[in-house]
Amino acid sequence: MVIYFRANRAPPVRSYRLDSTFESREMRQVRKSIASVLLVPLFLGQLLIAQDKSHTCPEPTESSDSKFRPGQVWQYKTRPHEEGSTLTILKVETLPKQGTIIHIRIEKIRLRNCTGGPEPDKFEHMPFTRDAIERSVTKVVKERSVPDFQAGYDAWRNACGGVYTISVAEAIQISEDNFRKNLGCGQEG
């Protein structure tokens, strides 16, 4: 990964890490922000269907759906600057309380970074209710092999994570807002 700093900025303040490498304060902040934005899909409780944490997590059951199948690539109602973004169906499951869950990968997005650092351009795993996906998608554009998503799926399962009930575009916007907030960016940028 190549990081470019603006020429009119002062050189980054460096700190010495225990592993004997140098890392700028800005890069530590970017790394933390990227990590937090990747965890956002797991922990947005007010926008997710809450699961009772006093019991073990219910085991999802793999299922099929008449409309959504793993490997389908869909266009969806994107944010204004991401018209080329697509989502890929990764897995279809059911849970007793939530019903059908569609696991997706989202590509060609842009989470703006006010520090000049890396800008995440995809989410490798996000779980949505079928209704949320139904409200978001517009048309199938192709079919492909299902990309690897096991790490994200396992993290979701281990966290007893929730499921998005909002549109895909709304979930991306909330993720960007959290990413920018963790970097210390303002709302505009």
KELOVO-954576 format. One record per residue: residue in three letters; x, y, z of N, C-alpha, C, O, CB in turn; residue number from 0. Coordinates in Angstrom, 3 decimals. Each point is the difference from the previous one (the first is absolute). Glycine has a CB too. Example, Ala and Ser with C-alpha at 12.3 -4.5 7.8 and 13.67 -1.06 7.14 Angstrom:
<fivos>
ala:13.190:-5.690:7.800:-0.890:1.190:0.000:0.900:1.200:0.000:1.036:-0.019:0.665:-2.928:-1.154:0.581:0
ser:1.542:2.223:-1.966:0.820:1.190:0.060:-0.770:1.090:0.730:0.509:1.108:0.169:0.675:-1.736:-2.314:1
</fivos>
This chain:
<fivos>
met:0.853:-1.165:0.000:-0.853:1.165:0.000:0.896:1.225:0.000:0.924:0.086:0.809:-2.789:-1.311:0.409:0
val:1.614:2.164:-2.100:0.767:1.229:-0.091:-0.832:1.102:0.608:-1.175:0.159:-0.333:2.400:-0.931:-1.744:1
ile:-0.620:1.530:2.966:-0.680:1.108:0.658:0.673:1.284:-0.457:1.223:0.117:0.073:-1.858:-1.544:1.947:2
tyr:-0.138:2.382:-2.485:0.531:1.289:-0.412:-0.417:1.051:1.010:-1.157:0.039:0.419:1.090:-0.715:-2.849:3
phe:1.000:1.524:2.820:-0.293:1.100:0.902:0.015:1.283:-0.811:0.764:0.124:-0.958:0.240:-1.346:2.949:4
arg:-1.834:2.165:-1.616:-0.017:1.283:-0.686:1.302:0.739:0.268:0.537:-0.046:1.106:-3.048:0.153:-0.928:5
ala:3.016:0.580:-1.211:1.295:0.667:0.099:-0.023:1.156:0.996:1.036:0.314:0.585:-0.585:-0.964:-2.943:6
asn:-1.582:1.281:2.564:-0.045:1.158:0.885:-0.200:-0.372:1.461:-0.184:0.882:0.839:-0.711:0.414:-2.733:7
arg:0.926:-2.543:2.203:-0.148:-0.430:1.390:1.362:-0.148:0.645:0.995:-0.278:-0.670:-3.135:-0.897:0.112:8
ala:2.171:1.363:1.854:1.223:-0.261:0.746:0.271:-1.498:-0.022:-0.937:-0.792:-0.101:0.561:2.819:1.585:9
pro:1.641:-2.427:-1.392:0.285:-1.444:0.012:-0.743:-0.673:1.144:-0.176:0.600:1.061:2.440:-0.187:-2.080:10
pro:-2.698:-1.643:0.820:-0.744:-0.677:1.068:0.875:-0.246:1.222:1.197:-0.263:-0.115:-2.638:-0.817:-1.614:11
val:0.820:1.171:2.900:0.692:-0.307:1.239:0.164:-1.510:0.069:-0.958:-0.735:-0.238:0.021:2.797:1.415:12
arg:2.109:-2.525:-0.862:0.253:-1.438:0.021:0.097:-0.492:1.444:0.431:0.720:0.901:0.768:-0.566:-3.123:13
ser:-1.605:-1.376:2.400:0.147:-0.631:1.302:0.687:-1.333:-0.209:-0.092:-0.590:-1.077:-1.969:1.746:2.000:14
tyr:2.738:-1.626:0.087:0.721:-1.264:-0.104:-0.871:-1.095:0.575:-0.414:0.067:1.157:2.654:1.091:-1.001:15
arg:-2.518:-2.171:-0.969:-0.819:-1.117:0.454:0.890:-1.119:0.490:1.183:-0.053:-0.334:-2.997:0.672:-1.278:16
leu:1.249:-1.514:2.406:0.762:-1.101:0.559:0.558:-0.940:-1.052:0.994:-0.683:0.246:-2.403:0.857:1.751:17
asp:0.779:-0.220:-3.175:0.504:-0.916:-1.017:1.100:0.641:-0.849:0.331:-0.509:-1.071:-2.573:-0.596:1.025:18
ser:2.798:2.196:0.510:1.153:0.676:-0.603:-0.297:0.626:-1.356:0.914:0.180:-0.804:0.513:-1.777:2.014:19
thr:-2.681:1.931:-1.479:-0.321:0.721:-1.225:-0.553:1.361:0.371:-0.529:0.201:1.093:0.071:-2.353:-2.339:20
phe:0.590:3.073:0.321:-0.544:1.332:0.230:-1.375:0.089:-0.623:-0.258:-0.569:-1.060:2.562:1.571:1.113:21
glu:-3.178:-0.282:0.619:-1.353:0.181:-0.495:-0.452:1.396:0.390:0.124:0.382:1.163:-0.641:-2.867:-0.992:22
ser:0.005:3.243:-1.105:-0.454:1.349:0.300:-1.286:-0.049:0.820:-0.739:-0.983:-0.035:1.809:1.832:-2.081:23
arg:-1.312:0.192:2.828:-1.229:0.115:0.787:-1.204:-0.075:-0.945:-1.019:-0.613:0.317:2.203:2.022:1.451:24
glu:-1.043:-0.777:-2.923:-1.076:-0.026:-0.981:-0.286:-1.429:-0.466:-1.163:-0.387:-0.117:1.803:2.702:-0.615:25
met:0.388:-3.091:0.470:-0.200:-1.381:-0.455:-0.635:-0.855:1.094:-0.827:-0.860:-0.302:2.799:1.097:-1.232:26
arg:-1.604:-0.021:2.793:-0.652:-0.738:1.088:-1.485:0.313:0.019:-0.826:-0.895:0.176:2.950:0.927:1.171:27
gln:-2.467:1.247:-1.530:-1.393:0.412:-0.002:-0.743:-0.609:-1.186:-1.126:-0.476:0.146:1.764:2.610:1.007:28
val:-0.004:-2.119:-2.333:-0.618:-0.596:-1.186:-0.224:-1.485:0.214:-1.070:-0.517:-0.321:2.164:2.235:-1.140:29
arg:-0.091:-2.418:2.004:-0.113:-1.439:0.243:-1.153:-0.295:0.957:-0.773:-0.931:-0.224:3.246:0.669:-0.166:30
lys:-2.587:1.054:1.455:-1.095:-0.187:0.956:-1.350:0.270:-0.658:-0.970:-0.718:0.243:2.506:1.368:1.634:31
ser:-1.592:0.383:-2.708:-1.255:0.344:-0.651:-0.432:-1.058:-0.995:-1.179:-0.344:-0.072:1.733:2.734:0.373:32
ile:0.393:-2.910:-1.069:-0.343:-1.056:-0.948:-0.492:-1.228:0.750:-0.983:-0.624:-0.400:2.686:1.493:-1.237:33
ala:-1.018:-1.219:2.731:-0.439:-1.153:0.787:-1.398:0.231:0.557:-0.833:-0.906:-0.014:3.218:0.393:0.602:34
ser:-2.646:1.723:-0.098:-1.320:0.253:0.583:-1.096:-0.009:-1.060:-1.108:-0.467:0.266:2.200:1.812:1.529:35
val:-0.798:-0.836:-2.995:-1.043:-0.002:-1.029:-0.299:-1.426:-0.460:-1.121:-0.292:-0.416:1.845:2.589:-0.326:36
leu:0.250:-3.171:0.811:-0.248:-1.382:-0.373:-0.811:-0.730:1.065:-0.652:-1.003:-0.291:2.776:1.012:-1.015:37
leu:-2.083:0.494:2.546:-0.771:-0.621:1.072:-1.391:0.606:0.139:-0.857:-0.569:0.676:2.991:0.089:0.493:38
val:-2.367:1.629:-1.798:-1.296:0.662:0.095:-1.150:-0.938:-0.328:-0.997:-0.007:0.722:2.108:2.139:-1.314:39
pro:-1.009:-2.939:-0.492:-1.134:-0.875:-0.299:-0.362:-0.952:1.139:-1.129:-0.487:0.067:1.789:0.641:-2.436:40
leu:0.281:-0.416:3.252:-0.272:-0.927:1.090:-0.706:0.648:1.188:-0.707:-0.676:0.747:2.694:-0.588:-1.474:41
phe:-1.798:2.572:0.904:-0.388:0.601:1.263:-0.964:1.187:-0.080:-0.111:0.736:0.980:2.277:-1.495:-0.208:42
leu:-2.846:0.977:-1.856:-0.947:1.100:-0.078:-1.344:-0.429:0.587:-0.985:-0.164:-0.721:2.160:1.063:-1.325:43
gly:-1.194:-1.073:3.334:-1.163:-0.550:0.685:-1.284:0.755:-0.225:-1.052:-0.624:-0.141:2.599:-0.185:1.801:44
gln:-1.507:2.151:-1.702:-1.239:0.747:-0.173:-0.584:-0.161:-1.385:-1.178:0.293:-0.202:1.992:1.320:1.867:45
leu:-0.027:-2.070:-2.629:-0.503:-0.199:-1.346:-0.109:-1.464:-0.382:-0.406:-0.338:-1.111:1.391:2.507:0.518:46
leu:-0.619:-3.027:1.522:-0.015:-1.428:-0.269:-1.083:-0.676:0.816:-0.494:0.555:0.982:2.939:-0.501:-1.496:47
ile:-2.798:-1.225:0.109:-0.926:-0.796:0.789:0.788:-0.522:1.184:0.989:-0.712:-0.174:-2.419:0.063:-1.851:48
ala:1.004:0.994:3.217:0.732:-0.407:1.189:-0.201:-1.486:0.266:-1.085:-0.548:-0.193:0.845:2.858:1.139:49
gln:1.306:-2.936:-0.503:-0.085:-1.405:0.380:0.201:-0.081:1.512:0.786:0.759:0.568:0.076:-1.552:-2.850:50
asp:-1.561:-0.113:2.917:0.091:-0.181:1.436:1.348:-0.611:0.345:0.272:-1.153:-0.335:-2.772:0.881:0.508:51
lys:3.361:1.063:0.513:1.356:-0.444:0.322:0.043:-0.932:1.213:1.054:-0.562:0.301:-0.211:2.697:-1.263:52
ser:-1.962:-2.308:1.662:0.016:-0.875:1.169:0.025:-1.473:-0.402:0.280:-0.861:0.834:-1.518:2.612:0.451:53
his:0.954:-2.046:-2.531:0.038:-1.367:-0.505:1.117:-0.108:-1.029:0.546:1.008:-0.448:-3.033:-1.311:0.859:54
thr:2.812:-0.907:-0.772:0.961:-0.161:-1.077:-0.644:0.477:-1.295:-1.224:0.046:-0.120:2.341:-2.001:1.296:55
cys:-0.291:2.302:-2.124:-0.517:0.479:-1.287:-0.763:-1.113:-0.705:0.443:-1.148:-0.010:1.471:2.775:-0.183:56
pro:-3.046:-1.296:-0.390:-0.702:-1.024:-0.779:0.836:-0.368:-1.220:0.696:0.846:-0.563:-2.944:0.018:1.350:57
glu:2.179:-2.098:-1.182:0.754:-0.498:-1.151:-0.783:0.290:-1.271:-1.122:-0.482:-0.157:2.193:-1.333:1.561:58
pro:-0.484:2.613:-2.332:-0.704:0.235:-1.259:-0.100:-1.290:-0.813:0.867:-0.870:0.078:-0.055:3.252:-0.083:59
thr:-1.867:-2.484:-0.762:-0.203:-1.150:-0.876:0.175:0.464:-1.434:-0.653:0.948:-0.436:-0.930:-2.058:2.087:60
glu:2.466:0.442:-2.386:0.172:0.356:-1.402:-1.308:-0.283:-0.727:-0.632:-1.032:0.220:3.127:0.529:-0.139:61
ser:-2.894:1.426:-0.947:-1.267:-0.172:-0.707:0.130:0.507:-1.423:1.044:0.514:-0.401:-2.315:-0.288:2.554:62
ser:0.213:-0.377:-2.896:-0.020:0.511:-1.361:-1.093:1.051:-0.095:-0.885:0.080:0.852:1.751:-2.275:-1.792:63
asp:-0.788:2.997:-0.109:-0.975:1.057:-0.212:-0.333:0.016:-1.484:0.871:-0.231:-0.840:0.000:1.610:2.810:64
ser:-2.111:-1.110:-2.288:-0.409:-0.028:-1.405:0.616:1.132:-0.816:0.102:-0.118:-1.221:-2.224:-0.944:1.940:65
lys:2.529:2.138:-0.089:0.544:1.159:-0.718:1.498:0.175:0.197:0.709:0.313:-0.956:-2.913:0.766:1.201:66
phe:2.704:-1.275:0.973:1.399:0.294:0.328:0.794:-1.290:0.161:-0.341:-0.863:0.808:-0.361:2.996:0.316:67
arg:1.787:-2.246:-1.925:0.845:-1.188:0.032:1.465:0.405:0.118:0.408:1.006:-0.581:-2.095:-2.275:-0.797:68
pro:2.483:0.503:2.119:1.433:0.297:0.099:0.644:0.104:-1.382:-0.248:-0.820:-0.885:0.315:-0.363:3.096:69
gly:0.758:2.206:-2.370:0.698:0.234:-1.250:-0.652:1.049:-0.882:0.623:0.479:-0.947:0.134:-2.797:1.080:70
gln:-1.998:2.686:0.156:-0.645:1.053:-0.793:0.635:1.348:0.332:0.261:0.302:1.165:-2.432:-1.612:-1.230:71
val:2.416:2.111:-0.960:0.493:1.365:0.174:-1.147:0.927:-0.394:-0.526:-0.085:-1.110:2.981:-0.564:0.636:72
trp:-2.831:1.521:1.382:-1.148:0.892:-0.192:0.435:1.464:-0.035:0.943:0.397:0.684:-2.410:-2.074:0.467:73
gln:0.768:2.465:-1.953:0.031:1.447:0.151:-0.989:0.315:1.108:-0.953:-0.746:0.226:1.588:1.189:-2.686:74
tyr:-0.406:0.656:3.143:-0.910:0.379:1.081:-0.134:1.515:0.031:0.725:0.709:-0.699:-0.087:-2.759:2.039:75
lys:-1.552:2.536:-0.542:-0.216:1.439:0.155:1.163:0.551:0.825:-0.003:-0.056:1.230:-2.554:-0.183:-1.370:76
thr:3.549:0.773:-0.575:1.253:0.430:0.627:-0.083:1.428:0.523:-0.977:0.717:-0.220:2.208:-2.260:-1.293:77
arg:-0.177:1.922:2.206:0.169:1.407:0.347:0.359:0.739:-1.293:0.498:-0.625:-0.936:0.254:0.085:3.346:78
pro:-0.992:1.849:-2.485:0.171:0.745:-1.256:1.367:-0.158:-0.684:0.051:-0.046:-1.229:-1.647:1.645:2.178:79
his:2.672:-1.681:-0.220:1.336:-0.052:-0.605:0.520:-1.433:-0.210:1.180:-0.191:-0.296:-0.724:2.391:1.375:80
glu:-1.322:-3.192:-0.927:0.440:-1.397:-0.110:-0.863:-0.808:-0.974:-0.296:-1.169:0.249:1.134:1.316:2.098:81
glu:-1.234:0.477:-3.447:-0.900:-0.650:-0.953:0.547:-1.321:-0.538:-0.783:-0.863:-0.395:-0.043:3.115:-0.217:82
gly:2.143:-2.432:0.587:0.598:-1.233:-0.506:0.117:-1.108:1.026:0.473:-1.092:-0.314:0.750:2.491:-1.252:83
ser:-1.646:-1.130:2.782:0.106:-0.995:1.077:-0.974:-1.152:-0.229:-1.104:0.191:-0.510:1.808:1.615:2.111:84
thr:-0.273:-3.000:-1.216:-0.863:-1.180:-0.092:0.084:-0.783:1.300:0.904:0.199:0.811:-0.587:-0.313:-3.317:85
leu:-1.276:-0.777:2.683:0.050:-0.910:1.136:-0.072:-1.424:-0.531:-0.652:-0.278:-1.007:-0.434:1.987:2.549:86
thr:1.767:-2.597:-0.844:0.018:-1.416:-0.367:-0.648:-0.802:1.116:0.341:0.179:1.170:1.760:0.125:-2.556:87
ile:-3.017:-1.173:1.045:-0.624:-0.885:0.982:1.023:-1.078:0.368:0.526:-0.696:-0.869:-2.884:1.136:-0.060:88
leu:2.627:-0.565:2.230:0.977:-0.970:0.486:-0.656:-1.263:0.544:0.452:-1.116:-0.260:1.064:3.006:0.787:89
lys:-2.590:-1.692:0.232:-0.624:-1.130:0.680:-1.420:0.392:0.372:-0.282:1.170:0.260:2.516:-1.988:0.631:90
val:-3.125:-0.164:-0.867:-1.382:0.219:0.432:-0.264:-0.951:1.155:0.212:-1.208:-0.113:-0.975:1.933:-2.221:91
glu:0.300:-0.175:3.439:-0.277:-0.795:1.211:-1.309:0.458:0.617:-0.582:1.007:-0.404:3.049:-1.342:0.823:92
thr:-2.908:-0.420:0.559:-1.146:0.427:0.802:0.349:-0.125:1.473:0.778:-0.861:0.411:-2.392:0.149:-2.221:93
leu:1.018:1.592:2.582:0.052:-0.054:1.460:-1.437:0.070:0.487:-0.838:0.641:-0.633:3.156:0.458:0.755:94
pro:-2.612:-1.753:0.997:-1.397:-0.059:0.463:-0.684:1.361:0.127:-1.120:0.158:-0.485:1.751:-2.208:1.682:95
lys:-0.003:3.030:-0.566:-0.652:1.291:0.229:0.145:0.953:-1.180:-0.901:0.796:-0.265:1.323:-1.101:2.685:96
gln:0.686:0.235:-3.123:0.274:0.960:-1.059:-0.536:-0.428:-1.359:-0.218:0.848:-0.866:2.223:-0.191:2.128:97
gly:-2.216:-1.923:-1.464:-0.432:-0.484:-1.309:1.202:-0.161:-0.919:1.078:-0.399:0.439:-3.310:1.520:-0.146:98
thr:2.038:-0.808:-1.573:1.067:-0.182:-0.985:1.046:1.100:0.129:-0.315:1.188:0.077:-1.310:-2.304:-1.631:99
ile:2.872:0.680:1.573:1.144:0.916:0.068:0.786:-0.183:-1.292:0.316:-1.119:-0.404:-0.196:1.030:2.975:100
ile:0.188:1.217:-3.208:0.798:-0.017:-1.222:1.356:0.611:0.347:0.079:1.165:0.388:-2.147:-0.989:-1.914:101
his:3.120:-0.953:1.388:1.365:0.477:0.249:0.538:0.525:-1.328:-0.079:-0.679:-1.023:0.471:-0.992:2.942:102
ile:0.156:2.891:-1.892:0.469:0.611:-1.242:1.411:0.563:0.131:0.507:0.224:1.099:-2.868:0.313:-1.657:103
arg:2.971:-0.320:-0.597:1.266:0.723:-0.147:-0.357:1.228:-0.832:-0.769:-0.097:-0.956:2.282:-2.029:1.098:104
ile:-0.951:3.288:0.223:-0.258:1.232:-0.729:1.326:0.513:-0.539:0.981:0.120:0.734:-3.002:0.433:0.712:105
glu:2.035:-0.248:-2.755:1.229:0.469:-0.641:-0.208:1.355:-0.654:-1.126:0.420:-0.269:1.818:-2.788:-0.113:106
lys:0.431:3.042:0.132:0.044:1.300:-0.678:-0.733:1.085:0.772:-0.785:0.767:-0.557:0.926:-1.971:-1.602:107
ile:0.141:1.246:3.472:-0.492:1.094:0.833:1.187:0.899:0.323:1.135:-0.318:-0.353:-3.014:-1.113:1.342:108
arg:1.626:2.533:-0.330:1.084:0.881:0.421:-0.349:0.579:1.362:-0.924:0.802:0.134:1.520:-0.248:-2.539:109
leu:0.165:-0.979:3.421:-0.132:0.601:1.320:1.053:1.093:0.074:1.189:-0.289:0.129:-2.071:-1.870:0.959:110
arg:0.457:3.398:-1.169:0.902:1.154:-0.088:0.864:0.142:1.252:-0.475:-0.170:1.123:-1.193:1.308:-2.595:111
asn:2.937:-0.825:1.258:0.982:0.135:1.080:0.566:1.408:-0.039:0.695:0.358:-0.951:-0.121:-2.828:0.863:112
cys:-0.858:3.277:1.107:0.454:1.391:0.039:1.487:0.120:0.294:0.551:1.092:-0.131:-2.819:-0.443:0.873:113
thr:2.933:-1.717:-0.354:1.424:0.078:0.345:0.897:-0.220:-1.202:1.216:0.164:0.100:-1.779:-0.959:2.171:114
gly:-0.015:0.425:-3.408:0.804:-0.311:-1.175:0.455:-1.451:-0.017:0.716:-0.413:-0.912:0.031:2.775:0.868:115
gly:-1.146:-3.126:1.022:0.386:-1.406:0.084:-0.895:-0.886:-0.845:-0.780:0.496:-0.812:1.643:-0.075:3.093:116
pro:-0.756:-1.735:-2.095:-0.776:-0.954:-0.798:-1.508:0.204:0.143:-0.494:0.387:1.059:2.361:-2.009:-0.803:117
glu:-2.575:1.354:-1.335:-1.456:0.098:-0.009:-0.568:-1.377:-0.319:0.117:-0.464:-1.134:-0.043:2.908:0.419:118
pro:-0.690:-3.108:1.698:-0.577:-1.321:-0.267:-0.946:0.052:-1.196:-0.762:0.953:-0.164:0.962:-1.528:2.600:119
asp:-0.139:-0.474:-3.277:-0.807:-0.007:-1.210:-0.928:-1.213:-0.096:-0.628:-0.221:-1.035:2.453:1.476:-0.070:120
lys:-1.912:-2.037:2.180:-0.921:-1.147:-0.011:-0.262:-0.474:1.427:0.763:0.276:0.927:0.076:-0.965:-3.212:121
phe:-1.937:-0.028:2.421:-0.300:-0.752:1.211:-0.049:-1.456:-0.417:-0.741:-0.358:-0.915:-0.565:2.281:2.013:122
glu:2.075:-2.756:-0.449:0.071:-1.400:-0.401:-1.141:-0.840:0.556:-0.285:-1.074:-0.530:2.734:1.330:0.410:123
his:-3.106:0.210:1.178:-1.139:-0.746:0.546:-0.910:0.954:0.761:0.446:0.719:0.895:0.944:-2.829:-0.729:124
met:-2.664:2.110:-0.527:-1.026:0.733:0.735:-1.281:-0.826:-0.059:-0.424:-0.398:-1.085:1.485:2.672:0.552:125
pro:-1.688:-2.542:1.690:-1.249:-0.761:0.022:-1.227:0.934:0.019:-0.055:0.949:0.782:1.257:-2.819:0.425:126
phe:-2.167:1.588:-2.066:-1.226:0.798:-0.094:-1.219:-0.916:0.047:0.078:-1.181:-0.341:1.132:2.946:-1.007:127
thr:-2.339:-1.198:1.776:-1.251:-0.738:-0.126:-0.350:-0.066:-1.488:0.443:0.831:-0.793:-1.250:-0.090:3.116:128
arg:0.025:-1.717:-2.675:-0.418:-0.129:-1.392:-0.756:1.239:-0.443:0.194:0.478:-1.118:-0.304:-2.965:1.370:129
asp:-0.748:3.011:0.607:-0.782:1.188:-0.329:0.906:1.191:-0.306:-0.267:0.751:-0.938:-1.590:-1.597:2.393:130
ala:2.928:1.029:-0.674:0.925:1.110:-0.236:0.682:-0.140:-1.362:0.177:0.988:-0.713:0.198:-0.782:3.194:131
ile:0.006:-1.430:-2.839:0.614:-0.234:-1.314:-1.035:0.219:-1.104:0.304:0.616:-1.022:1.322:-2.273:2.040:132
glu:-2.814:1.169:-0.822:-1.083:0.172:-0.985:-0.238:1.486:-0.282:-0.198:0.388:-1.151:-0.875:-2.538:1.941:133
arg:1.093:2.975:0.252:-0.206:1.448:-0.165:1.198:0.694:-0.648:-0.137:1.115:-0.505:-1.345:-1.168:2.503:134
ser:2.649:-0.586:-1.993:1.227:0.632:-0.482:0.362:-0.345:-1.440:0.468:0.867:-0.738:0.299:-0.904:3.063:135
val:-0.974:-1.206:-2.737:0.492:-0.449:-1.309:-0.877:0.487:-1.152:-1.196:0.245:0.159:2.154:-2.249:0.962:136
thr:-0.315:2.136:-2.298:-0.741:0.419:-1.188:0.017:-1.066:-1.092:-1.046:-0.287:-0.582:1.603:2.650:1.134:137
lys:0.610:-2.964:-0.850:0.022:-1.070:-0.996:1.275:-0.830:0.126:1.039:0.489:0.444:-2.432:0.922:-1.988:138
val:1.286:-2.672:1.144:1.158:-0.891:-0.036:0.832:0.378:-1.220:-0.536:0.163:-1.096:-0.729:-2.056:2.269:139
val:2.583:2.031:-0.980:0.848:0.345:-1.144:0.842:-1.175:-0.480:0.389:-0.045:-1.167:-0.325:2.375:2.007:140
lys:0.221:-3.278:0.044:0.754:-1.187:-0.411:0.024:-1.001:1.146:-0.481:0.270:1.100:1.905:1.108:-2.677:141
glu:-0.858:-2.525:1.291:0.239:-1.008:1.034:1.480:-0.298:0.005:0.645:0.037:-1.048:-2.966:-1.041:0.800:142
arg:2.864:0.712:1.404:1.422:-0.271:0.158:0.186:-1.016:1.104:-0.950:-0.357:0.698:1.552:2.667:-1.495:143
ser:0.624:-2.774:0.952:0.257:-0.878:1.135:-0.051:0.848:1.271:0.286:1.198:-0.028:1.150:-2.779:-1.386:144
val:-1.794:0.959:2.497:-0.134:0.717:1.268:1.401:0.292:0.550:0.786:-0.924:0.211:-3.034:-0.197:0.269:145
pro:2.564:2.403:-0.247:1.309:0.333:0.560:0.101:-0.464:1.451:-1.015:-0.206:0.665:1.170:2.183:-2.210:146
asp:1.061:-2.137:2.024:0.216:-0.436:1.378:-0.511:1.062:0.971:0.335:1.178:-0.127:1.674:-2.529:-0.590:147
phe:-2.792:0.943:1.652:-0.538:0.912:1.014:0.030:-0.636:1.384:-0.585:0.535:0.941:-0.877:0.510:-2.680:148
gln:2.131:-2.167:1.865:-0.047:-0.787:1.227:0.463:0.778:1.226:-0.602:-0.126:1.067:0.981:-1.883:-2.449:149
ala:0.680:2.813:1.254:0.502:0.751:1.163:-1.062:0.966:0.526:-0.229:0.072:1.207:2.575:-0.260:-2.103:150
gly:-2.990:0.924:0.002:-1.047:0.932:0.419:-1.215:-0.721:0.565:-0.596:0.438:0.984:1.392:1.154:-2.717:151
tyr:-1.151:-2.690:1.104:-1.138:-0.791:0.470:0.287:-0.568:1.393:-0.852:0.060:0.887:0.251:-0.637:-3.276:152
asp:1.797:0.029:2.575:0.373:-0.556:1.310:0.000:1.075:1.086:-0.447:-0.249:1.120:1.833:-1.487:-2.284:153
ala:-0.887:2.931:0.835:-0.010:1.105:0.978:-1.433:0.360:0.371:-0.299:0.251:1.167:2.468:0.638:-2.105:154
trp:-3.054:-0.864:-0.055:-1.417:0.294:0.248:-0.617:-1.057:0.915:-0.698:0.330:0.959:0.536:0.798:-3.207:155
arg:0.424:-2.397:1.945:-0.546:-1.093:0.819:0.566:0.034:1.416:-0.745:-0.148:0.969:0.481:-1.246:-3.036:156
asn:1.579:1.588:2.196:0.631:0.013:1.328:-0.492:1.154:0.855:-0.052:-0.114:1.225:2.055:-0.961:-2.216:157
ala:-2.364:2.188:0.359:-0.514:1.160:0.737:-1.505:-0.106:0.243:-0.597:0.880:0.620:2.414:0.515:-1.625:158
cys:-2.424:-2.468:0.516:-1.452:-0.135:0.073:-0.626:1.264:-0.610:-0.924:0.602:0.548:1.070:-2.084:1.551:159
gly:0.404:1.846:-3.256:-0.336:1.271:-0.633:-1.436:0.103:-0.458:-0.721:-0.993:-0.100:3.043:1.117:-0.596:160
gly:-2.708:1.084:0.425:-1.355:0.289:-0.447:-0.106:-0.003:-1.510:0.912:-0.423:-0.710:-1.261:1.757:2.763:161
val:-0.783:-0.852:-2.523:-0.315:0.002:-1.421:-0.543:1.378:-0.360:-0.870:0.527:0.694:0.387:-3.034:-0.694:162
tyr:0.991:3.092:-1.083:-0.499:1.300:-0.434:-1.435:-0.118:-0.489:-0.357:-0.934:-0.717:2.684:1.633:0.103:163
thr:-3.139:0.268:1.018:-1.380:0.082:-0.456:-0.205:1.224:-0.881:-1.077:0.184:-0.566:0.325:-1.370:2.639:164
ile:1.773:2.021:-2.191:-0.052:1.215:-0.815:0.532:-0.317:-1.396:0.506:-1.097:-0.239:-0.216:2.572:2.294:165
ser:-0.402:-0.525:-2.970:0.475:-0.232:-1.364:1.522:-0.112:-0.021:0.682:0.422:0.934:-2.672:0.823:-1.852:166
val:2.501:-1.815:-0.157:1.443:-0.137:-0.168:0.663:1.378:-0.010:1.019:0.196:0.663:-1.357:-2.340:-1.953:167
ala:-0.220:3.091:0.552:0.576:1.349:-0.075:0.031:0.663:1.380:0.978:0.662:0.345:-1.812:-0.452:-2.711:168
glu:-0.225:-0.384:3.153:-0.020:0.579:1.350:1.071:-0.632:0.885:0.642:0.699:0.784:-3.098:-0.250:-1.026:169
ala:2.657:-1.760:0.126:1.023:-0.685:0.794:1.400:0.491:-0.377:0.852:0.174:0.870:-2.351:-2.192:-0.690:170
ile:1.734:2.239:-1.468:1.301:0.516:-0.442:0.208:1.411:0.539:1.096:0.331:0.452:-1.203:-1.749:-2.542:171
gln:-0.926:2.252:2.048:0.129:1.371:0.497:0.323:0.013:1.492:0.855:0.766:0.444:-2.468:0.011:-2.205:172
ile:0.944:-1.606:2.522:0.276:-0.066:1.443:1.429:-0.478:0.241:0.682:0.504:0.893:-3.120:-0.966:-0.423:173
ser:2.890:-0.498:-1.253:1.373:-0.490:0.127:1.002:1.106:-0.319:1.001:0.151:0.700:-1.775:-2.463:-1.308:174
glu:0.508:3.091:-0.452:0.898:1.104:-0.336:-0.009:1.055:1.104:1.058:0.507:0.374:-1.450:-0.929:-2.823:175
asp:-0.768:0.753:2.966:-0.083:0.987:1.081:0.835:-0.440:1.202:0.708:0.814:0.594:-3.010:-0.159:-1.373:176
asn:2.223:-1.937:1.140:0.789:-0.513:1.125:1.491:-0.009:-0.320:0.814:0.339:0.858:-2.765:-1.742:-0.168:177
phe:2.316:1.025:-1.896:1.390:0.012:-0.443:0.577:1.406:0.123:1.079:0.180:0.565:-1.542:-2.091:-2.141:178
arg:-0.247:2.905:1.052:0.474:1.386:0.028:0.042:0.545:1.434:0.921:0.732:0.361:-1.865:-0.389:-2.671:179
lys:-0.037:-0.697:3.108:-0.008:0.448:1.394:1.228:-0.538:0.738:0.632:0.728:0.766:-3.158:-0.645:-0.793:180
asn:2.864:-1.352:-0.200:1.164:-0.590:0.656:1.315:0.597:-0.466:1.001:-0.074:0.713:-2.298:-2.000:-0.480:181
leu:1.307:2.669:-1.431:1.206:0.690:-0.498:0.082:1.428:0.503:1.046:0.638:-0.119:-1.102:-2.068:-1.909:182
gly:-1.035:1.943:2.591:-0.039:1.386:0.445:-0.443:0.939:-1.104:0.216:1.208:0.102:1.580:-1.727:1.516:183
cys:-2.404:0.002:-2.660:-0.492:0.811:-1.119:-1.329:0.630:0.389:-0.708:-0.500:0.875:1.882:-0.988:-2.557:184
gly:-1.497:2.577:1.029:-1.326:0.592:0.154:-0.988:-0.756:-0.867:0.380:-0.947:-0.689:0.621:3.207:1.187:185
gln:-2.248:-1.863:-0.474:-1.025:-0.651:-0.806:0.193:0.241:-1.490:-0.289:-0.888:-0.802:-1.269:1.127:2.712:186
glu:2.033:0.927:-2.298:0.218:0.312:-1.421:1.445:-0.317:-0.340:0.874:0.058:0.865:-2.652:1.760:-0.846:187
gly:2.027:-2.150:-1.264:1.382:-0.230:-0.266:0.371:-0.433:-1.309:1.183:-0.209:-0.269:-1.077:-0.250:2.434:188
</fivos>
